[in-house]
Amino acid sequence: MTRTLDLCRVGLAERNTLVARRFADLAQGATLEVLTDAPPWVLYHQLMTDRFGEFAWTLRENGPERWVVELTRTAAP
């Protein structure tokens, strides 16, 4: 099952926290599709720090106006 989270209308300061909360709710094997209008690299580094080994990161669109990332829960915390 894939859920979609559109961050385009969410403030920059709130984005990573919102993604972290939604990711924490995912069951193993589930995917969160993240849509954003800003490069997602800070999010990637935060997830690598906080959730290393728990997710797969697939970049579906690579800007320059829109980025789409699929985050799949690969392991439980």
C-alpha positions in Angstrom: 0.0 0.0 0.0 1.3 3.4 -0.9 0.3 6.7 0.9 1.1 10.1 -0.6 2.3 13.1 1.3 2.3 16.4 -0.6 4.7 18.9 1.1 4.3 21.7 -1.4 2.0 23.7 0.8 3.8 22.8 4.1 6.3 25.2 5.6 9.9 24.2 5.1 10.5 24.1 8.9 7.7 21.5 9.3 8.4 19.2 6.4 11.0 16.8 7.9 9.0 16.4 11.1 5.8 15.6 9.2 7.6 13.0 7.0 9.2 11.4 10.1 5.8 11.1 11.8 4.2 9.6 8.7 7.1 7.2 8.2 6.9 6.0 11.8 3.3 5.0 11.1 4.2 2.8 8.1 4.0 -1.0 8.4 6.9 -3.0 7.1 6.7 -3.2 3.3 4.4 -0.1 3.0 5.5 3.0 1.0 5.2 6.7 1.6 5.3 8.8 -1.6 6.6 12.3 -0.8 6.0 15.1 -3.2 8.0 18.3 -2.7 8.9 21.5 -4.5 12.3 21.7 -2.8 15.3 19.3 -3.1 14.8 16.5 -0.5 18.4 16.0 0.5 18.1 17.3 4.0 15.3 14.8 4.5 17.4 12.0 3.1 20.3 12.8 5.6 17.9 13.1 8.5 16.4 9.7 7.7 19.9 8.2 7.3 20.7 9.5 10.8 17.4 8.6 12.5 16.2 5.5 10.5 19.3 3.9 9.1 18.5 0.4 7.8 14.8 0.9 8.1 13.9 2.3 4.7 14.5 2.2 0.9 14.8 5.6 -0.9 13.7 5.7 -4.5 13.9 9.1 -6.3 11.1 9.1 -9.0 11.4 12.7 -10.1 14.5 14.8 -9.7 13.4 18.5 -10.0 14.0 21.2 -10.8 10.4 22.2 -9.9 9.1 18.9 -8.3 10.7 16.0 -6.6 9.0 12.7 -5.9 10.5 10.2 -3.5 9.2 6.8 -2.5 10.1 5.8 1.1 9.5 2.1 1.7 9.7 0.7 5.3 12.1 -2.2 5.0 12.5 -3.0 8.7 10.8 -2.2 11.9 12.5 0.1 14.4 
